[in-house]
Amino acid sequence: MSGLALAMFVGLFAWGQQIVGYDDPQGKVQLALLATFSFGLLIGYRANH
């Protein structure tokens, strides 16, 4: 499951503008994706330990 999440994150982060078609000239959507993924990793790690 974490492999799927990582693949989806990389795909959206790298090619999200072409796949989804959002307009992000300042990079705020990429920043939000990075923050969401980081928080998910942190919460998932803390839940397992």
Phi, psi and omega in degrees: 000321179291329176295320177295317179297319179295318179296318179295319179297312181298317179298314180289322181292317184277317187236022183298322181296323179283322184286306186270326178090022178281157179255117187220070183291331181268353179082019182288327178292320177295322177296319178294320176298316180296316179295317180297316179296318180296315178296322177297319176298315181297312180295318179296321178293316181291329180289329181277341183243000000 
